[in-house]
Amino acid sequence: MRTYDVQLTDGSVSLTHEINVATWETASVTHIDSFTWGEEATGPETTVRALHTDKAFFLQFHAEDSEISATVTELNGPTFRDSSVEFFANPIPDDEEMYFNFEVNCCGTFKLGWQEYGWQEKEIGRDEISPQLADEIDIATSIPGQTRQPKPNDESWWVAVRLPVSTLESFTGRTISIDQGSTWRGNFYRSGIPDPQKATWNPLDTPKPEYHTPEQFGRLKFR
């Protein structure tokens, strides 16, 4: 099981692609590099950095991509079909069997859901974030516009995200801690590319891409 250290920063976190600015240079870097479903052990590179303050959780993704595309424009739409990245997490692993899934495409359109472990097998629904709460989440990306068609010179894209703890608490109805010493269970994913190139941070042993596998989440430790 992989572990990622989410570093505390007291400064203002810029939603940028830069990694050598005062805040992001302190973040640990990890790679979405477990290619379970293809014949090759490697694929397009995707890196992740995360930080936290006492009020918010921050993510920065960099993704190699030779066919950058996005067609989904609606909140909570099927962004996994686009060039996209995902972050799933159980923020209260000792007491809860619930987790959220945050999925954002290269243009910044996202989905945020909240569901029980095994919700698909139980045939139960899941909550999706409202437009009002979604407006509290800040996203910056390198791809302008709401949609994107692939271009011959496509090489990469990035997205940076601010998830306020107060927004997550309002959405989930739970008290969520990102204090130093807290631990979440979670995983990072790469989507929107052919199945053989789909990748995860913590390895999965599923026969096909199945990201709703919270029992195989890694650990995020807040430092």
C-alpha positions as CSV (number, residue, x, y, z in Angstrom):
1,M,0.0,0.0,0.0
2,R,1.4,3.4,-1.0
3,T,1.6,6.4,1.3
4,Y,1.6,10.0,0.3
5,D,2.6,12.9,2.7
6,V,0.4,16.0,2.3
7,Q,2.5,18.8,3.5
8,L,1.2,21.8,5.5
9,T,1.7,25.3,4.1
10,D,1.1,28.5,5.9
11,G,1.3,30.6,2.7
12,S,-1.2,31.4,0.0
13,V,-1.4,28.5,-2.5
14,S,-1.5,29.6,-6.1
15,L,-3.6,27.5,-8.5
16,T,-0.8,27.2,-11.1
17,H,1.2,24.7,-13.0
18,E,4.5,26.1,-11.5
19,I,6.3,23.8,-9.1
20,N,9.1,26.1,-8.2
21,V,7.0,28.7,-6.5
22,A,7.2,29.2,-2.7
23,T,4.3,26.9,-1.9
24,W,4.3,24.1,-4.5
25,E,8.1,23.5,-4.2
26,T,7.4,22.1,-0.7
27,A,4.9,19.6,-1.9
28,S,5.9,15.9,-2.4
29,V,5.5,14.6,-5.9
30,T,4.1,11.2,-6.7
31,H,3.2,9.5,-10.0
32,I,0.1,7.8,-11.3
33,D,2.2,5.0,-12.7
34,S,0.5,1.7,-12.1
35,F,-0.6,0.5,-15.5
36,T,-2.6,-2.7,-14.6
37,W,-4.6,-3.3,-17.8
38,G,-2.2,-3.1,-20.6
39,E,0.7,-5.2,-21.9
40,E,3.1,-2.4,-21.3
41,A,4.3,-1.5,-17.8
42,T,4.5,2.2,-18.7
43,G,2.3,4.8,-20.3
44,P,1.8,8.6,-20.4
45,E,3.2,10.3,-17.3
46,T,0.9,11.8,-14.8
47,T,2.2,13.5,-11.7
48,V,0.4,14.7,-8.6
49,R,1.2,17.1,-5.8
50,A,-1.0,17.9,-2.8
51,L,-0.8,20.5,0.0
52,H,-3.1,21.6,2.8
53,T,-3.7,24.7,4.9
54,D,-5.9,24.7,8.0
55,K,-8.9,25.4,5.7
56,A,-8.4,23.7,2.4
57,F,-6.9,20.8,0.5
58,F,-5.0,21.5,-2.8
59,L,-4.2,19.3,-5.8
60,Q,-2.0,19.9,-8.8
61,F,-1.9,17.4,-11.7
62,H,0.4,17.4,-14.7
63,A,-0.6,15.0,-17.5
64,E,1.2,13.9,-20.7
65,D,-1.4,13.7,-23.4
66,S,-1.1,13.4,-27.2
67,E,-4.8,13.7,-27.7
68,I,-6.3,16.3,-25.4
69,S,-10.0,16.1,-25.6
70,A,-13.1,17.1,-23.6
71,T,-16.8,17.2,-24.5
72,V,-18.5,17.1,-21.1
73,T,-19.6,20.5,-19.9
74,E,-22.2,19.8,-17.2
75,L,-21.5,19.6,-13.5
76,N,-21.4,15.9,-12.3
77,G,-21.3,14.7,-15.9
78,P,-19.3,11.7,-17.2
79,T,-15.9,13.6,-17.1
80,F,-14.1,10.2,-17.0
81,R,-14.7,9.9,-20.8
82,D,-12.6,13.1,-21.4
83,S,-8.9,13.7,-20.8
84,S,-9.2,13.7,-17.0
85,V,-7.8,12.9,-13.6
86,E,-9.5,11.7,-10.5
87,F,-9.1,11.7,-6.7
88,F,-11.1,9.3,-4.5
89,A,-10.8,9.5,-0.7
90,N,-12.3,8.3,2.5
91,P,-11.6,11.2,4.9
92,I,-12.7,9.3,8.0
93,P,-11.3,5.8,7.6
94,D,-11.5,4.8,11.2
95,D,-15.2,5.5,11.6
96,E,-16.9,5.5,8.2
97,E,-17.5,3.4,5.2
98,M,-18.1,6.3,2.9
99,Y,-15.8,8.0,0.3
100,F,-16.0,10.8,-2.2
101,N,-14.9,10.8,-5.8
102,F,-13.6,14.0,-7.4
103,E,-13.2,13.8,-11.2
104,V,-12.1,16.7,-13.3
105,N,-11.4,17.0,-17.0
106,C,-8.8,19.1,-18.8
107,C,-11.2,22.0,-19.2
108,G,-12.0,22.1,-15.4
109,T,-15.5,20.6,-15.5
110,F,-15.8,18.2,-12.6
111,K,-17.9,15.7,-10.7
112,L,-18.0,15.3,-7.0
113,G,-19.9,12.3,-5.5
114,W,-20.3,10.8,-2.0
115,Q,-21.2,7.1,-1.6
116,E,-21.0,4.0,0.6
117,Y,-18.5,1.2,0.0
118,G,-20.0,-1.3,-2.4
119,W,-22.8,1.2,-3.5
120,Q,-22.9,-0.3,-7.0
121,E,-23.5,-3.9,-5.7
122,K,-26.0,-2.6,-3.2
123,E,-27.9,-0.8,-6.0
124,I,-28.1,2.4,-3.9
125,G,-27.7,5.9,-5.1
126,R,-25.0,8.4,-4.3
127,D,-25.1,12.1,-3.5
128,E,-23.7,14.5,-6.0
129,I,-22.6,18.1,-5.2
130,S,-25.0,20.9,-5.8
131,P,-24.3,23.8,-8.1
132,Q,-24.2,26.1,-5.1
133,L,-21.5,24.2,-3.2
134,A,-19.7,23.5,-6.5
135,D,-19.2,27.2,-6.9
136,E,-17.0,27.1,-3.7
137,I,-14.4,24.9,-5.4
138,D,-11.7,26.7,-7.3
139,I,-10.1,25.1,-10.4
140,A,-7.4,26.4,-12.8
141,T,-6.3,24.6,-16.0
142,S,-4.1,25.1,-19.0
143,I,-6.9,24.3,-21.5
144,P,-9.1,27.3,-22.2
145,G,-12.8,26.9,-23.1
146,Q,-15.4,24.4,-22.1
147,T,-14.6,21.8,-24.7
148,R,-11.5,20.6,-26.5
149,Q,-10.7,18.7,-29.7
150,P,-7.3,17.0,-30.1
151,K,-4.6,18.9,-32.0
152,P,-1.6,17.5,-33.8
153,N,0.9,19.2,-31.4
154,D,-0.8,18.1,-28.2
155,E,1.7,17.2,-25.5
156,S,0.4,17.8,-22.0
157,W,-2.0,19.7,-19.8
158,W,-2.3,20.6,-16.1
159,V,-5.1,21.3,-13.6
160,A,-4.9,22.7,-10.1
161,V,-7.7,22.5,-7.5
162,R,-8.7,24.0,-4.2
163,L,-11.2,22.0,-2.1
164,P,-12.3,23.9,1.0
165,V,-12.8,21.7,4.0
166,S,-16.0,23.6,4.8
167,T,-17.4,22.7,1.4
168,L,-16.6,19.0,1.9
169,E,-18.2,19.1,5.3
170,S,-21.4,20.8,4.0
171,F,-21.5,18.2,1.2
172,T,-20.9,15.1,3.2
173,G,-22.5,16.1,6.5
174,R,-19.3,14.9,8.3
175,T,-16.6,16.6,10.3
176,I,-13.5,16.3,8.2
177,S,-10.0,16.8,9.6
178,I,-6.9,17.9,7.7
179,D,-4.9,18.7,10.8
180,Q,-1.3,17.5,11.1
181,G,-1.4,13.9,12.1
182,S,-4.7,13.1,10.3
183,T,-4.8,10.2,7.8
184,W,-7.2,9.7,4.8
185,R,-7.5,6.6,2.6
186,G,-7.5,7.4,-1.1
187,N,-6.3,6.9,-4.6
188,F,-5.3,9.0,-7.7
189,Y,-6.3,8.0,-11.2
190,R,-5.8,8.9,-14.9
191,S,-8.8,8.6,-17.1
192,G,-10.0,9.4,-20.6
193,I,-7.4,7.4,-22.4
194,P,-7.6,3.8,-23.8
195,D,-7.9,1.1,-21.1
196,P,-4.3,-0.1,-21.5
197,Q,-3.1,3.4,-20.7
198,K,-5.3,4.0,-17.8
199,A,-3.3,4.2,-14.6
200,T,-3.6,4.4,-10.8
201,W,-1.4,5.6,-8.0
202,N,-2.1,2.8,-5.6
203,P,-2.1,-0.4,-7.6
204,L,-5.4,-2.2,-8.2
205,D,-5.8,-5.9,-9.0
206,T,-9.1,-5.7,-10.8
207,P,-9.4,-7.4,-14.3
208,K,-10.6,-4.2,-15.9
209,P,-10.5,-0.5,-14.9
210,E,-12.7,-0.2,-11.8
211,Y,-11.8,2.9,-9.7
212,H,-14.6,2.4,-7.2
213,T,-12.5,0.1,-5.1
214,P,-12.1,1.8,-1.7
215,E,-10.8,-1.3,-0.1
216,Q,-7.6,-0.9,-2.2
217,F,-7.1,2.8,-1.4
218,G,-3.6,4.0,-0.3
219,R,-2.9,6.3,2.6
220,L,-2.6,10.1,2.7
221,K,-0.9,11.4,5.8
222,F,-1.2,15.1,6.7
223,R,2.1,16.5,7.9
